Structure formats: structure tokens, C-alpha cells
Amino acid sequence: MTTSNDLQSNAVLLRRKLAKELARGGAVDDPRWLAAADEVPRHRFVPGFYLAAGENDENGLTVWEPVTAELDHGKWLAAAYSDTTLITQFDDREPDWSAPEVRHGGAPTSSSTLPSLVLRMWADAEVDEGHTVLEIGTGSGYSTALACERLGSADVTSIDVDPDRLAVAADALYGCGYTPTLAVADGRYGYWPEARFDRIVGACSFRSVPDALVAQTRPGGKILLTLSGWLYGYARVLLTVGEDGTAEGPLLPGTVSFMSVRAHAAPVFGNPAHWVAGLPEKARVARHGPERITAARPEAFHLRFLAQCAVPDTQMTSVGKIVHLVDVVRGSAASLTPCDGGWEVREAGPVRLWERVEDVVDAFESAGCPGPETFGLRVCGREQRLVHAQMSGLEVPGA
């Protein structure tokens, strides 16, 4: 039987071990953030979570096993102090951790992000003592606790659109002695009662930079957001807000993805077979195959985001070996079929979806395959444009 004293002692040891691993890993080298990680008890913020079982069920769905202290104390505590993202919610529904069930499939809608990424986000936002901070996406509250530990609770505001999630996070935060301003609010609109902020950091992804966030940031302040879209291309951007209300800054290197703001999630597009039925019978040889934006490589991850800017309302799905693209906004579709070591494409609708993607790939190659750090983003009201010396015409998709 594990006593509360045993739990406390074991947690302290594991917490210190994790902080040392984070320091060695090099995700963040600021000793003040590492000191915060050494103090915040992550296990208090994850009373329960799901881990993938490692194999799919007979229908090909991921099997998710619940982990709590009651089910397996050692496994729960070890995972809580691992540098791993822990899924805490599926399909916008808060689990009953007193009697959790094994899950088959489902869409993760909240998590406790891996600690190295949490620290990296705070460090990349150049957060420092004396800054007032708005965090969008409280989630488990662990990231919020790190900010409170470093800055003091009075300078931290955190919002989440899910009242159940926020209630769980609030209990954990207050139970640990942290008292930030918490509110149930839609991150697209920031939080005016506490504005203006020196830093705004999103723990979720957005299709574009919301006007309200720029307006709620002090001139000279910074906004760190992850941009995403319906092709699931991602890019992080660090913007500095100007006196004139515009914002500009670089894309940051590295492969990072966050769950989307719920209002920005991709819509259901129906049956791919219905979309394919309207395509012409005659196909053309594709200049580039879908692997250019789907391969598990950093370049493809970055290129997927650039392609997404060219076809912002497009989604991609595979049926067997055939890849379909669907634009529910404009009614366009494309289908790619492997053929003789390459690909053939059929397209229909007002926008030739794959042709636009190919144009981006061509421009990317002509520019020497530039990395994300060579791109900038300019935000002027609703006009949001990527800036690059050799590539032009890429706009960040609207919300």
C-alpha cells in the first residue's frame, strides 16, 4: 500500500529526475524554467489519462487504456513524470476517472503536453519576470502552474473553452497554492478584462492570428501561436506587436503540433466516393506525389503548411492507396492514384487543388527548399501574409 508520504517522496524524486532529463535534452536552457519544472508536481494535474495500448483493434482503431493511481499506481506516477503528452479527454467529454473504460478510437480534445514542449513554448515566447501573460488553453493546468511558479500567480491569466476541463485544472492549481486568473472563454477572442498583456501564448493551434489577440497585446509585446489548418500542416510564429496595431515576426524552426481551437476544427466532408464521382475520367500525370507533404520528414512537415496556405479549405484522406482532396467551401475535389511508380491526378471544381499544391512544391524547390526560419508573417488586420525573399503569394488561411 502506498501512503501519502510515499507518494510525496516518490514524486519529488521523479520530478527532480525529469528536470535533469529536460536540462540534458536541451529543449530549454533557461535555468529559471528548469527550476520551475523542478517545483511543480505534475502528477497533481493528471489524476487520470489515456495511453495507447500499442496495437489497434479488429477495426483498425487505436486502443486507449486508462491510467490512474487506483488502477496502477507505479505506471501512473512514472508516466506523469515522463516527457510525454498524456491524453486527458476525447471527443470533448470529460472521463469519469473513478470508473474509466478502455477506449477504441476517438479524437483527443485535451491533454497534458509533454513538459519539454511546454517549457520550450514559454522560453520561445521570451517570457520574463514582470510580464503579464495570457495563456490560451489551460488544459490540465500544468503549463499554467509552471508560469505561476516562474512569474507569480498575479501576472498569469489562463482561459479554456471547456468548463469541465477548467474546473479540474482549477482544483489542481488552487490545491498546489497557485492562484492565477482563470476563466471559461473562447481563445479566439482573448480575454479583454485582463488586457493588455506583455505576452500571449497559445497551447492550441489557430487557422489564423485572431484580431483580438493583437489588440490585447501591448506595443512591443509578443504573441506565440501555432498555426494549423485542415491539411494538418503546422507552423509556430512569434509576432511582435507594433504601435500601429500590426504584428510581424518569424516562423520558428522545429516540428510542433497542437490540438486545434475547437471552432477551427475541420468540418466533416461526407463520403469521398461521392466527391470522386464528379471527377473527369481522364487523368494527367502528377508533377509531384502526395508523399511530398505527407512523409515523416521535417521538410515535408514544413511543406505541408506551405501547401495548406495555397489550398486553405482543403482536407486530405486516403482510401486504400488512393488519396483524395476535398474542399467543402468551394466544392472542389482531386484524386491521386499511384501509377507506374508515379501518380495520376483527376481534378474538378473551381479550384484545381493538386495543381495549386504542385505550384507550391515547384516554388519551394526553386527557392532551394528554405526552412521555416527563413519565413516571416505579417499581420495587418485580416490580411495575413507569409513573407519570403524568393517565395510570394502565400496567405495564411482565414478563420
Disulfide bonds with the S-S distance in Angstrom:
none
